[in-house]
Amino acid sequence: MKFGYCIGYDFVEGNEKSMALLEAAAKSGFDYIETQIATVANLEKDKYDKFKQILKDNEIGCYAGMQLFLPDMQLITDDMDIELIKVEAEKTLNVAAELGNKVVVLGNGGQRRVRPNMDHNISYERLQKVVEAVDPIAGKYDVKIAIEPLSFSGEGYLLINSVGEAGAIADSVSAENVGGVCDLFHHRGLGESLKDMTNNGEKVFHLHIAKPNGRTMPMPDDDEFSRRDYVKFAGRAKQIGYEGMVSIDADPGEITVERLTTSLELLKRLFVPPA
């Protein structure tokens, strides 16, 4: 298994916190960062080259991406343009593959929100068209797309609220390269049972983890409730034979190599079976 940390791409823009987190993650032994890959794919060449050089200098990979589409892409509204969606997916997945991404997460929560004035069935059919359109592009680049079930507050509701639903929409259009993310934080926020993970194991393409209460970096001295959740989450992953990647998607708090090393060691104890 490989372990990573979700880190904003903006270290390439000079963001000191993102840069400090990337450097600490690399020194702590994390295998990769997971970042906003659609934004990276749209960087100007000099900044994209700088992005790659920073990864190289820190000897850390970029094996997973979040944000398949830029935030202004219309996915389920009347303004959706399936040809534009294909063009942007091609651009993002091409760069994702070049960087070594194996999975790109389709989060884009705001763009999956069905507002009160929108018809659920039409919105779902539009998302089906998106999944159908991006599936062969993902296959072309040997990258999996993982739809992320999200907990969300605000007006309306989000399409796809479980791995089962992610698998169902993929199956409805015979998409072989689209599955789901199991994210412990959102999982708890949605009130879902972890049975969703084991009942749909073949569609679990990626894992995110954070302390459920507060969305902070998992640590061995977290409260008992959180520690039990970590054990259950990892146990379900073992049960389905999951051997992919696990990304921490959480506020790191104080950024030190010692703290990140401690968190990584916890994940390895949880997810990697003893030799």
C-alpha positions as CSV (number, residue, x, y, z in Angstrom):
1,M,0.0,0.0,0.0
2,K,1.0,3.6,-0.5
3,F,0.2,6.5,1.9
4,G,-0.2,10.1,1.0
5,Y,-1.4,13.5,2.2
6,C,-3.9,15.9,0.5
7,I,-2.0,19.1,0.0
8,G,-2.9,22.2,-1.9
9,Y,-1.1,22.8,-5.2
10,D,-0.5,26.3,-4.2
11,F,3.0,25.6,-2.9
12,V,3.9,26.3,-6.5
13,E,2.5,29.8,-5.9
14,G,4.5,30.4,-2.8
15,N,2.1,29.3,-0.2
16,E,4.3,28.6,2.9
17,K,1.9,26.3,4.7
18,S,1.4,24.0,1.7
19,M,5.2,24.0,1.1
20,A,5.9,23.2,4.8
21,L,3.4,20.3,4.7
22,L,4.8,18.9,1.5
23,E,8.4,19.0,2.8
24,A,7.3,17.5,6.2
25,A,5.3,14.7,4.4
26,A,8.3,13.9,2.2
27,K,10.7,13.8,5.2
28,S,8.3,11.7,7.2
29,G,8.1,9.0,4.5
30,F,4.8,9.6,2.8
31,D,4.8,8.2,-0.7
32,Y,2.8,10.9,-2.4
33,I,0.8,14.0,-2.3
34,E,-2.8,14.3,-3.6
35,T,-3.6,17.7,-5.0
36,Q,-6.0,19.6,-7.2
37,I,-5.1,18.0,-10.5
38,A,-7.4,19.9,-12.7
39,T,-5.8,23.1,-11.6
40,V,-2.3,21.7,-12.0
41,A,-3.3,20.7,-15.6
42,N,-4.2,24.3,-16.3
43,L,-1.0,25.9,-14.9
44,E,1.2,27.8,-17.3
45,K,4.2,25.8,-18.4
46,D,6.7,27.6,-16.2
47,K,4.6,26.9,-13.1
48,Y,3.9,23.3,-14.1
49,D,7.6,22.7,-14.6
50,K,8.2,24.3,-11.2
51,F,5.5,22.0,-9.7
52,K,7.3,18.9,-11.1
53,Q,10.7,20.1,-9.9
54,I,9.5,20.7,-6.3
55,L,8.2,17.1,-6.3
56,K,11.5,15.8,-7.6
57,D,13.6,17.9,-5.2
58,N,11.6,16.5,-2.3
59,E,11.6,12.9,-3.6
60,I,7.8,12.5,-3.3
61,G,5.3,11.4,-5.8
62,C,1.9,12.6,-7.0
63,Y,0.0,9.4,-7.4
64,A,-3.5,10.6,-6.7
65,G,-5.4,13.7,-7.7
66,M,-8.5,15.4,-6.3
67,Q,-10.8,17.7,-8.4
68,L,-11.3,16.1,-11.7
69,F,-12.8,19.3,-13.0
70,L,-12.2,23.0,-12.3
71,P,-14.8,24.5,-10.0
72,D,-16.6,26.4,-12.8
73,M,-17.3,23.3,-14.9
74,Q,-21.1,22.8,-15.2
75,L,-21.8,19.1,-14.6
76,I,-25.6,18.8,-14.1
77,T,-27.1,22.2,-15.0
78,D,-28.8,23.3,-18.1
79,D,-25.5,24.8,-19.2
80,M,-23.6,21.6,-19.2
81,D,-21.6,20.9,-22.4
82,I,-20.6,17.3,-22.7
83,E,-18.0,18.0,-25.4
84,L,-16.3,20.6,-23.2
85,I,-16.4,18.1,-20.3
86,K,-14.6,15.6,-22.5
87,V,-12.0,18.1,-23.5
88,E,-11.3,19.1,-19.9
89,A,-11.2,15.5,-18.7
90,E,-8.7,14.7,-21.5
91,K,-6.5,17.6,-20.4
92,T,-6.7,16.7,-16.7
93,L,-6.2,12.9,-17.1
94,N,-3.3,13.4,-19.5
95,V,-1.4,15.4,-16.9
96,A,-2.5,13.1,-14.2
97,A,-1.0,10.1,-16.0
98,E,2.2,12.1,-16.8
99,L,2.6,12.8,-13.1
100,G,2.0,9.1,-12.2
101,N,-1.6,9.4,-10.8
102,K,-3.4,6.1,-10.5
103,V,-6.6,7.6,-9.2
104,V,-8.3,10.9,-9.7
105,V,-11.1,11.8,-7.3
106,L,-14.3,13.3,-8.7
107,G,-15.2,15.5,-5.7
108,N,-16.5,18.7,-7.2
109,G,-19.3,18.8,-4.5
110,G,-20.8,22.2,-5.5
111,Q,-21.2,21.0,-9.1
112,R,-23.1,17.9,-8.0
113,R,-25.6,19.8,-5.9
114,V,-29.2,19.4,-6.9
115,R,-30.9,22.7,-5.9
116,P,-34.6,23.0,-5.2
117,N,-35.4,24.3,-8.7
118,M,-33.7,21.3,-10.3
119,D,-35.3,18.0,-11.3
120,H,-33.6,15.0,-9.6
121,N,-34.1,12.6,-12.5
122,I,-32.7,15.0,-15.1
123,S,-29.8,15.9,-12.8
124,Y,-29.0,12.2,-12.4
125,E,-29.2,11.5,-16.1
126,R,-26.7,14.4,-16.7
127,L,-24.3,13.0,-14.2
128,Q,-24.7,9.6,-15.9
129,K,-23.6,11.3,-19.2
130,V,-20.6,12.7,-17.5
131,V,-19.5,9.3,-16.1
132,E,-20.1,7.7,-19.5
133,A,-18.0,10.4,-21.2
134,V,-15.0,10.3,-18.9
135,D,-14.8,6.5,-18.5
136,P,-13.0,5.7,-21.9
137,I,-10.7,8.7,-21.4
138,A,-9.7,7.3,-18.0
139,G,-9.2,3.9,-19.6
140,K,-7.0,5.5,-22.3
141,Y,-4.6,6.9,-19.6
142,D,-4.9,3.9,-17.3
143,V,-6.3,6.1,-14.5
144,K,-9.2,5.3,-12.3
145,I,-11.9,7.9,-11.4
146,A,-13.3,7.7,-7.9
147,I,-16.5,9.6,-7.1
148,E,-16.3,10.9,-3.6
149,P,-19.5,10.7,-1.5
150,L,-19.6,14.0,0.4
151,S,-21.4,15.3,3.5
152,F,-22.7,18.7,2.6
153,S,-24.6,21.4,4.3
154,G,-26.6,24.1,2.4
155,E,-29.5,24.4,0.1
156,G,-30.3,21.3,-2.0
157,Y,-28.5,17.9,-1.8
158,L,-25.7,16.1,-3.5
159,L,-25.8,13.3,-6.0
160,I,-23.9,10.2,-4.9
161,N,-23.8,9.7,-1.2
162,S,-22.2,6.3,-0.9
163,V,-19.8,3.9,-2.6
164,G,-22.8,1.8,-3.5
165,E,-24.3,4.8,-5.4
166,A,-21.0,5.5,-7.1
167,G,-20.9,1.9,-8.2
168,A,-24.5,2.0,-9.4
169,I,-24.1,5.1,-11.6
170,A,-21.0,3.6,-13.1
171,D,-22.7,0.3,-13.8
172,S,-25.7,2.1,-15.3
173,V,-23.5,3.3,-18.2
174,S,-21.2,0.2,-18.2
175,A,-18.3,2.4,-17.0
176,E,-15.3,0.1,-16.0
177,N,-12.9,2.8,-14.8
178,V,-15.3,4.7,-12.4
179,G,-15.8,3.7,-8.8
180,G,-15.9,5.5,-5.5
181,V,-13.9,6.8,-2.6
182,C,-14.4,5.7,1.0
183,D,-13.7,8.8,3.1
184,L,-14.0,8.2,6.9
185,F,-14.8,11.9,7.6
186,H,-17.6,12.2,5.1
187,H,-18.7,8.6,5.8
188,R,-19.5,9.6,9.4
189,G,-21.0,12.9,8.3
190,L,-23.4,11.1,6.1
191,G,-24.3,8.7,8.9
192,E,-23.4,5.7,6.7
193,S,-22.6,2.3,7.9
194,L,-19.1,0.9,7.0
195,K,-21.0,-2.0,5.5
196,D,-21.3,0.1,2.4
197,M,-17.6,-0.4,2.0
198,T,-17.6,-4.2,2.3
199,N,-20.8,-4.6,0.3
200,N,-19.3,-2.7,-2.6
201,G,-15.6,-3.7,-2.3
202,E,-15.0,-4.0,-6.0
203,K,-16.0,-0.3,-6.5
204,V,-13.7,1.0,-3.8
205,F,-11.0,2.7,-5.8
206,H,-9.5,5.0,-3.1
207,L,-9.5,5.8,0.6
208,H,-9.4,9.1,2.5
209,I,-8.9,9.2,6.3
210,A,-9.2,11.9,8.9
211,K,-10.2,12.1,12.5
212,P,-14.1,12.1,12.2
213,N,-14.6,14.8,14.9
214,G,-12.8,17.9,13.6
215,R,-11.2,16.5,10.5
216,T,-7.7,16.6,11.8
217,M,-4.7,14.4,11.1
218,P,-5.2,10.9,12.7
219,M,-3.0,10.4,15.8
220,P,-2.6,7.5,18.2
221,D,-3.6,9.6,21.2
222,D,-6.9,10.7,19.6
223,D,-10.1,10.0,21.5
224,E,-11.3,6.5,22.0
225,F,-14.3,6.9,19.6
226,S,-12.0,8.0,16.8
227,R,-9.5,5.2,17.4
228,R,-12.2,2.7,17.2
229,D,-13.3,4.2,13.9
230,Y,-9.8,3.9,12.5
231,V,-9.6,0.2,13.5
232,K,-13.0,-0.5,11.9
233,F,-12.2,1.5,8.8
234,A,-8.9,-0.3,8.2
235,G,-10.5,-3.6,9.1
236,R,-13.1,-3.2,6.4
237,A,-10.3,-2.3,3.9
238,K,-8.5,-5.6,4.8
239,Q,-11.8,-7.5,4.5
240,I,-12.2,-6.4,0.9
241,G,-8.6,-7.0,0.1
242,Y,-7.9,-3.3,-0.6
243,E,-4.3,-2.8,-1.6
244,G,-4.5,0.7,-3.1
245,M,-3.7,4.1,-1.7
246,V,-4.8,5.8,1.6
247,S,-4.6,9.6,1.7
248,I,-4.9,11.8,4.8
249,D,-7.4,14.5,4.0
250,A,-7.3,16.6,7.1
251,D,-5.9,19.7,8.8
252,P,-2.4,18.7,10.0
253,G,-2.4,21.1,13.0
254,E,1.2,21.9,13.9
255,I,3.3,20.9,10.9
256,T,6.4,18.9,12.1
257,V,8.2,15.9,10.8
258,E,7.7,14.2,14.1
259,R,3.9,14.6,14.1
260,L,3.6,13.5,10.5
261,T,5.8,10.5,11.1
262,T,3.7,9.5,14.1
263,S,0.5,9.7,12.0
264,L,2.1,7.7,9.1
265,E,3.2,5.0,11.5
266,L,-0.3,4.8,12.9
267,L,-1.7,4.3,9.4
268,K,0.8,1.6,8.6
269,R,-0.1,-0.3,11.8
270,L,-3.7,0.0,10.9
271,F,-3.7,-0.9,7.2
272,V,-0.6,-3.1,6.6
273,P,-1.0,-6.7,7.7
274,P,1.9,-8.0,9.8
275,A,4.5,-9.9,7.7
